[in-house]
Amino acid sequence: MKRTTLFLIASLLVPFAYGQEPILLEEYTPKSIYKIPVTKVEKAKYPVIDAHSHDYPTSREDVAQWVKTMDSKGIEKTVILTGYTGASFDSIVEVYAPYKDRFDLWCGLDLSDYGKPTFVETAVNELIRCHAKGAKGVGEVTDKGLGVYVAFQTNMAKGVHLNDPLMSPIYETCAKLGMPLNIHVAEPYWMYLPDDKYNDGLMNGRVWKIDKSIPGMQTHEQLIAQFEEAVKNHPNTLFVACHFINCSYDLSITGGLLDKYPNLYVDISARFGETGSIPRYMKKFYTRYADRILYGTDNGMSAEMYEVTFRILETDDEHFYIPNFQYHWNLSGFDLPDEVLRKVYRENFLRIMK
């Protein structure tokens, strides 16, 4: 659906007034009139390790400023899912070297020999080299339907999915090296639904729309099944499925996989908007799977961004709207217990990286 036709008619919000202009859905930024408590959480209640971030800085000065922000917000360490290999990874190691205790660098996969007999050998050898250079893990390895690639990189192993035998030597190498893999599977379910009046995630679903008409495009269900097969077949490899395995719409899927596979963890990055509208359910989910969830952001490095995530996790605030979370619905806090916060914020990450 074209952007020019994607709008929210004012009559859906209030009785139609003659001559009233249509409201673009992407411009809808309501301000709550409820006189209810508003909590500003300037610093996390407990020390935090951000298990999902990226190489956002554009200079060494930016890195230094990021560290200052981390200090002020209680972020002990940040995992940079660089996606880089080769000279690119080596150079990024130098950039973050002054703060090596504050950042863990995870490398990508070298997929440059895809289609050649040397594909697996090249990928494994570069993985070993990056590990020796300081890579703590691998990510963000992604399959949104057409094949495996690494976030921010251009090479794709088209038609190779997460359960492909070609991936097995990579997983086994990670197990031997003690390197977890951060895996991005599919996209949120709204992105697979029609752009119509029934899609309640339309505001964000339109931006990240999955074109199911592309030949070879896997369905959401196929991608989850392929990922499960990979986790099942490699019990010694530690997988961190980011974004709740993109099953925010039905977290029983995520929970079911966590129940079956002790080598699987999930991170919560970039899914605060998807889950912030169901706070009571989320509190139960976090509490049940408190040992298997990692804090992550995947949303830049601003102080305000961290504060929003803390407010959602720590408080019982209700009905607040965050425009850059890209949904039209309001959010509420989960009011997580202290023991859950400590595990999600820091303890779970330390356990998987020891």
Beta strands, then each sheet from edge to edge (+ up, - down):
strand 1: 7-8
strand 2: 23-24
strand 3: 48-53
strand 4: 75-81
strand 5: 103-106
strand 6: 138-143
strand 7: 147-150
strand 8: 156-158
strand 9: 181-185
strand 10: 239-241
strand 11: 264-267
strand 12: 293-294
sheet 1: 1+ 2-
sheet 2: 3+ 4+ 5+
sheet 3: 8+ 7- 6+ 9+ 10+ 11+ 12+
end
